Amino acid sequence: MRADAQRNYARLLAVAEEEIALNGADASLEQIARVAGVGSGTVRRHFPNRHALLAAVFRDHVETLCAHARDRVGRPDPRAALLEWLNAVTTSAATIRGLAMALNRDQVTGDEHEHCATGQLTEAGEPLVRQAAAVLAPGVTIADLLALITGIALATEHHPDPAAEANRLLSLAVTGLSPAP
């Protein structure tokens, strides 16, 4: 990338992070271009679609969550390892404005290839689900768990303490509505 293109990319990404933090995943691409001082064509050259922009904005957060998953693979208590990671993903999805919506869009559109957040989290979480398979209900998949987390995060987005409420609801889902006596 030329030096001016690198500067434009960095400026667009910084502005996009701010706009998404304020307005969520539906932040206006035109507004991002305006605030960054570039044309909409420059935005489209760097980010051909909204998915590409969201993937870039959330890249560091998603990579951190993926590393968190890898650190838990092989732990002696596979259930605890999976739940620790699910709590981390839930907290991030509930508190990082726009992340839950980006995950939801990936799932709704089926856009789960490796560069999108859902694809990366699926790849990272799959080994945790496999190692915990003996303590999970039959047929539970990483896709099921990510959909559950996304729904919880979207439902708690406007709660005064979204992370606490999201993790409370995740705990309720893990425990079940009516645990056996």
C-alpha positions, 0 to 999 in steps of 0.5 A: 500500500502507498503511504497515502493509502495506508494513512487513509486506511488507518484514519478510516479504521479509527473513524469507523471504530468511533462511529460504530461505538456510537451508532452500532454496526449500522453506522453510516459508511458515508458519515465515516467517509466524511469524518475521515475526510475521504470520499465514499470510493476510498471507503469502498476500495479499502472495505468493499462491503460492510462485513469487511469493515466490521471484520477490520474494526473487530479484528483485535477483539476477535483475535483476543477471544480466539487466543483465549479459546486456544489457551483453554484447549486441553485443560483438565476440566473441559466444561469449565474451559468451555464456560470460561470462554463462553463467558468471555465471548458473551461479555465482549458481545454484550459490551463492545457496541456493534459486535453482537450485530456483526455476529448476528449478520454473519449467522443470518447471511451464512457469511461464516468464512474465515475472515469474519468474526463468526468464522474465526470464533467458530474455528477457535471454539470448535476444539472446546466444544469437541473436548466438552462433548461428553458433558454437553447435550447431544448435538450441541454445536459451536454454531448453536452456542454462538447463536445463543450468545449473540441473542443474549448480547442483542437482548441485553444491549440497552441494559444498565449493566449489559455484561452482568445481565448477559452472563446471568442469562448465559448461566441460566441457559447453561443451568437450564430452566428446570434442572433435574432434582 
